[in-house]
Amino acid sequence: MPTFDDVLEEVGGFGVYQKLILFLVCLSSAAFAYLYVGFVFLAVTPDHWCQSPGVSELRENCSWSLEQEKNYTLPLGRSGSSSYSQCERYDVDWNSSSGSCENPLQFVQNGARDLPLTTCQDGWVFENGSPSSIVTEFELVCADAWKLDLTQACLNFGFTLGTIIMGYAADRFGRKSSFLFATFVTSVLGLVVSFLPNYNWFLIFRTLQGLFSKGSWLCAYVFGKNYAPTSCYNMF
């Protein structure tokens, strides 16, 4: 019984048309890799520290540099660290403090050692010039840092759903239609995800990205095998 390679050779072999189809299929599947590699850029975590009430006004009035602001208003990290804390701040409202620009903690008898610490209840300040990412957009740092990994978990969950759902859709409606539909939806989701208002919506659309991108890749892989000799796919 003749194999697929025998039939393909009989009708002209792996010609220009087949190579073009395979190239387009591979090109569309390249977006699948971006969902993984792109996370390196989506999840950039720049240097950050707590936003304290009144500090920005105090810095402007006193003409402090950024380093002076940190030195005067930020506690050091725990366990004798020489770097500033990224997850705690002094429990002080600098708007009502009576310190001077040269010694903003003069109202405390023993200086910073007597000041209580609190969490970053007013959010964070991210380093100027740092790239925008989901970390800066949704403040996924400190106690919420675990939510960053959850975004990738949702993507992988979407991959699992895509394997099941789009595999059935390809058998039910055809690989070509399913491939084009999944590719179109993946493209739209890639645009929509840039304008999502909060973290919960990002998780939902991240899952959908995984579902349809995996479906597009699966359909493309099987679709391409119909036009290429076995030797091409043995590489994968």
C-alpha positions as CSV (number, residue, x, y, z in Angstrom):
1,M,0.0,0.0,0.0
2,P,1.5,3.4,-1.0
3,T,2.4,5.8,1.7
4,F,1.7,9.5,1.9
5,D,5.2,10.3,0.7
6,D,4.7,8.0,-2.3
7,V,1.5,9.8,-3.3
8,L,3.1,13.2,-2.8
9,E,6.0,12.3,-5.0
10,E,3.6,11.0,-7.6
11,V,1.7,14.3,-7.8
12,G,4.9,16.5,-8.1
13,G,6.7,16.1,-4.8
14,F,7.4,18.8,-2.2
15,G,7.0,21.8,-4.5
16,V,6.7,25.5,-4.1
17,Y,3.0,25.4,-3.1
18,Q,3.7,22.8,-0.3
19,K,6.7,24.8,0.9
20,L,4.6,28.0,1.0
21,I,1.8,26.3,3.0
22,L,4.3,24.9,5.4
23,F,6.0,28.3,5.8
24,L,2.7,30.0,6.6
25,V,1.7,27.4,9.1
26,C,5.1,27.7,10.8
27,L,4.8,31.5,10.8
28,S,1.4,31.5,12.4
29,S,2.7,29.0,15.0
30,A,5.5,31.3,16.0
31,A,3.0,33.4,18.0
32,F,2.7,30.4,20.3
33,A,6.3,30.7,21.4
34,Y,5.7,34.4,22.2
35,L,3.2,33.5,25.0
36,Y,6.0,31.8,26.8
37,V,9.0,34.0,25.9
38,G,7.0,37.2,26.2
39,F,6.5,36.5,29.9
40,V,10.1,37.5,30.5
41,F,9.1,41.1,29.4
42,L,5.5,41.0,30.8
43,A,6.8,40.1,34.3
44,V,9.7,42.5,34.7
45,T,9.9,43.5,38.4
46,P,11.7,46.8,38.7
47,D,13.1,48.3,42.0
48,H,10.2,49.4,44.2
49,W,9.4,50.8,47.6
50,C,6.4,51.8,49.6
51,Q,4.5,54.9,48.8
52,S,4.2,57.0,52.0
53,P,1.6,59.8,52.6
54,G,3.2,63.2,52.2
55,V,6.6,62.1,51.0
56,S,6.3,63.4,47.5
57,E,5.3,66.8,48.8
58,L,8.1,66.8,51.3
59,R,10.6,65.9,48.7
60,E,9.4,68.7,46.5
61,N,9.5,71.3,49.3
62,C,12.9,70.2,50.5
63,S,14.4,69.7,47.1
64,W,15.6,66.2,48.0
65,S,17.2,63.9,45.5
66,L,15.7,60.4,45.2
67,E,18.5,58.9,47.3
68,Q,17.9,61.5,50.0
69,E,14.2,60.7,50.0
70,K,14.9,57.0,50.5
71,N,17.5,57.6,53.2
72,Y,15.2,59.8,55.2
73,T,11.8,58.1,54.8
74,L,12.5,54.3,54.1
75,P,13.5,51.7,56.7
76,L,16.2,49.2,56.0
77,G,15.3,45.6,55.1
78,R,15.1,43.0,57.9
79,S,17.9,40.8,59.1
80,G,20.5,43.6,59.0
81,S,20.1,44.2,55.3
82,S,21.8,47.3,53.9
83,S,19.2,47.9,51.3
84,Y,15.9,49.6,51.7
85,S,12.8,47.7,52.5
86,Q,10.5,47.0,49.5
87,C,7.5,45.8,51.5
88,E,7.4,48.0,54.6
89,R,7.4,51.7,55.5
90,Y,7.4,53.8,58.6
91,D,3.9,54.2,60.0
92,V,4.1,58.0,59.7
93,D,2.0,60.6,57.9
94,W,4.7,62.9,56.7
95,N,2.1,65.6,56.0
96,S,1.6,66.1,59.8
97,S,5.2,65.4,60.9
98,S,7.2,68.2,62.6
99,G,10.6,67.3,61.3
100,S,12.9,69.6,59.3
101,C,14.3,69.0,55.8
102,E,17.7,68.2,57.3
103,N,16.3,65.9,59.9
104,P,12.8,64.8,59.2
105,L,12.8,62.3,62.1
106,Q,13.8,64.8,64.8
107,F,10.3,64.5,66.3
108,V,11.2,60.9,67.3
109,Q,13.3,60.7,70.4
110,N,15.6,57.8,69.3
111,G,15.2,58.4,65.6
112,A,14.0,55.7,63.2
113,R,14.4,53.0,65.8
114,D,11.3,54.1,67.7
115,L,9.1,54.3,64.6
116,P,6.7,51.4,64.1
117,L,6.6,49.8,60.7
118,T,3.6,48.9,58.5
119,T,2.9,47.3,55.2
120,C,2.6,49.3,51.9
121,Q,-1.1,50.3,52.5
122,D,-0.9,53.2,50.0
123,G,0.7,51.2,47.2
124,W,4.2,51.3,45.8
125,V,6.6,53.6,43.9
126,F,8.4,52.0,41.0
127,E,11.8,53.2,39.8
128,N,11.6,56.0,37.2
129,G,12.3,54.8,33.7
130,S,11.5,51.2,34.5
131,P,9.5,49.4,31.7
132,S,5.8,48.9,32.2
133,S,4.7,45.4,33.0
134,I,1.9,43.5,34.7
135,V,3.9,43.8,37.9
136,T,3.8,47.6,37.8
137,E,0.3,47.7,36.4
138,F,-1.3,45.4,39.0
139,E,1.3,45.9,41.8
140,L,2.2,42.2,42.0
141,V,4.9,42.5,44.6
142,C,5.5,41.6,48.2
143,A,2.5,39.7,49.6
144,D,1.0,39.6,46.1
145,A,4.1,38.3,44.3
146,W,2.6,34.8,44.1
147,K,-0.1,36.2,41.7
148,L,2.6,36.6,39.0
149,D,3.1,32.8,38.8
150,L,-0.6,32.3,38.8
151,T,-0.8,34.1,35.4
152,Q,1.4,31.4,33.9
153,A,-0.6,28.7,35.6
154,C,-3.7,30.0,34.0
155,L,-2.0,30.0,30.6
156,N,-1.0,26.4,31.0
157,F,-4.5,25.5,32.1
158,G,-5.7,27.2,28.9
159,F,-3.3,25.0,26.9
160,T,-4.9,21.9,28.5
161,L,-8.4,23.1,27.6
162,G,-7.3,24.0,24.1
163,T,-5.9,20.5,23.5
164,I,-9.3,19.0,24.4
165,I,-11.8,21.6,23.0
166,M,-10.0,22.6,19.8
167,G,-9.1,19.0,19.0
168,Y,-12.8,18.1,19.0
169,A,-13.6,21.3,17.1
170,A,-11.1,20.4,14.4
171,D,-12.8,17.0,13.9
172,R,-16.3,18.5,14.0
173,F,-15.8,21.6,11.8
174,G,-12.6,20.8,9.9
175,R,-9.0,21.7,10.6
176,K,-8.8,24.6,8.2
177,S,-11.8,26.4,9.7
178,S,-10.7,25.7,13.3
179,F,-7.2,26.9,12.5
180,L,-8.3,30.2,11.0
181,F,-10.8,30.8,13.8
182,A,-8.3,30.0,16.6
183,T,-5.6,32.2,14.9
184,F,-8.0,35.1,14.6
185,V,-9.2,34.9,18.2
186,T,-5.6,34.6,19.4
187,S,-4.7,37.8,17.6
188,V,-7.7,39.7,19.0
189,L,-7.0,38.5,22.5
190,G,-3.4,39.7,22.2
191,L,-4.7,43.2,21.6
192,V,-7.5,43.1,24.2
193,V,-5.2,41.9,27.0
194,S,-3.3,45.1,26.7
195,F,-6.3,47.2,27.9
196,L,-7.7,45.0,30.7
197,P,-8.7,47.1,33.7
198,N,-7.7,44.7,36.5
199,Y,-5.9,41.5,37.5
200,N,-8.9,39.2,37.5
201,W,-9.8,40.0,33.9
202,F,-6.1,39.5,33.0
203,L,-6.3,35.9,34.4
204,I,-9.5,35.2,32.4
205,F,-8.0,36.4,29.1
206,R,-4.7,34.8,29.8
207,T,-6.5,31.4,30.1
208,L,-8.4,32.2,26.8
209,Q,-5.0,33.0,25.1
210,G,-3.7,29.6,26.1
211,L,-6.9,27.8,24.9
212,F,-7.0,29.3,21.4
213,S,-3.2,29.5,20.8
214,K,-2.8,25.9,21.7
215,G,-5.8,25.1,19.4
216,S,-4.2,27.1,16.6
217,W,-0.9,25.3,17.0
218,L,-2.5,21.8,17.1
219,C,-4.5,22.5,13.9
220,A,-1.5,24.0,12.2
221,Y,0.7,21.0,13.0
222,V,-1.8,18.5,11.6
223,F,-2.8,20.7,8.8
224,G,0.9,21.1,7.7
225,K,1.4,17.4,7.8
226,N,-1.1,17.1,4.9
227,Y,1.3,19.1,2.7
228,A,4.8,18.1,3.8
229,P,6.7,14.8,3.5
230,T,7.4,12.8,6.6
231,S,11.1,13.8,6.7
232,C,10.1,17.4,7.4
233,Y,8.1,16.5,10.5
234,N,10.6,14.0,11.8
235,M,12.7,17.0,12.7
236,F,10.1,17.9,15.4
